[in-house]
């Protein structure tokens, strides 16, 4: 089984998180892109019944 999808938006290069004494810092531009992409992928998988188990 194959799934082809397109992630909309301008690609953002993955930046390494910075680790400090106060914790881990991920640059906001990359964090927002990652969150948006994850939500779009999950929505697409749900719409195509891949996460509900209907195609198993």
Phi, psi and omega in degrees: 000136179237147176230124179245128178215157178244130177267118182287154175109170179281128179297145178236129180295138179288124179256145181289136176293148178260128181256124180233182177295333182273352180134199182257136180241122174252130181306136186301323181298315180289321180299318179293318178298316181297317180295314180296316180297317180299315179297318179295319179295314180298318178299316181296319179293321178293317180297330180263012177061027178278333180267348183268351178085007182292334183263006182277000000 
